[in-house]
Amino acid sequence: MQKFNIFSRLQFSPDFKLLCVYHTIVSLGDGMIGLFLPIFLFQSFGLSIIWVIVFFIVGYGLYGLLIPFGAMMMNKVGVKRGIILGRAFVIPFFLGLYYLQSDPLLFAILANVALLFYRLLYWIPYQTSFVEFTDGRYRGRQLAWLSVFKYLVGIGAPILAGFILMSYSFDVLYVMGMVIAVFALIPLTGLTEVKAEFEYSYFQSFKEMLKKKNRRWGMAFAADGAQSLVGVAVWPVFIFTVLEEQYLAVGAVTALVIIATIILQLIMGTYTDKLRKRSLIRVSSLIYAVGWILKAFVATAFQIFLVGSFHSFAEVMVRTPFDTRFYSLSADRGPYRDEYTVLHSISINTGRVVMGIILIILISMLGLQVAFVLAALASILLNLL
């Protein structure tokens, strides 16, 4: 019987190494700010989870509608330049958050505009390049190692952010985010230029998305977007209220969950390369759905750690083969990989917006826990990929 070895015959290209450096830097900023952003919005908008959800669905909705234009912009500015310019828009995004409490509505709009330009310029070129910079035979392990680099930095990031918020303020956190965003641009300048030409028109992109042959995986990606909205917008606010608004406690519990995730990420990367991805997705999506249900019942810090660790394990189990299969399907499209990436992004953001609208309607009637039940139902649909 062939042994599984996370190190066997694994080689990183120079471009992939640069991506690892880039993600390590970015993960510090994301780990510090991503967890606390919905909490910041929650406090800025009068402890209203509805306005937090509105902030996210407006951003995702505009991006979903304009994604084809983003791909057309890639044709004009180039893949590498698009990645760098897009990432640079994170800086004005943090600047908008810095001033948000002085005029929440105005600066929430400005922050979302900056975020929109980041997404339009960055994501399609980045995902198109990523296919080129990874090896199809070992893509699962390469994705796993990339995640590990992110997780290692992510261990300390939420604790550091919690300490800053306890000792100083969100303003200090956003200034640090801007500094980190500047440093993150440096490794991107060394990437190899990738040739890609988006050929669909704006309306053709949506027509392709609605074709029967694309519906199955389109629903899987929409489901992925739907459940991710709950993880991004609702779960941080939920644990913040459970932990009685203690920033450091939120960061510490999150760090412990990250530590418990790293080893499984590497193991799953190896199994993803060796086993059938669809079978892994089918089983792990059900386990992942159970994790969402359990989250609805947490009431203490220890329960957040136990359930959060279990759910992170389940997320690794489903995320690694799911993402690997996406990049493999994209690679199979050859010169049409950027068109496939556009359809993928439209699907994901459609799922986010639909989930957000449903949450706005149901949370006021059934409470915050309904979000986790809906996320569980969406997770089951991941096995359509």
Secondary structure, DSSP 8 states (H G I E B T S, - for coil): -----TTTT----HHHHHHHHHHHHHHHHHHHHTTTHHHHHHHHTTS-HHHHHHHHHHHHHHHHHHHHHHHHHHHHH-HHHHHHHHHHTHHHHHHHHHTGGGSHHHHHHHHHHHHHHHHHHHHHHHHHHHHHHS-TTSHHHHHHHHHHHHHHHHHHHHHHHHHHHHHS-HHHHHHHHHHHHHHHHHHHTTS----------HHHHHHHHHSHHHHHHHHHHHHHHHHHHIIIIIHHHHHHHHTTT-HHHHHHHHHHHHHTTHHHHHHHHHHHHHS-HHHHHHHHHHHHHHHHHHHTT--SHHHHHHHHHHHHHHHHHHHHHHHHHHHHHHHHTGGGHHHHHHHHHHHHHHHHHHHHHHHHHHHHHH-TTHHHHHHHHHHHGGGG-
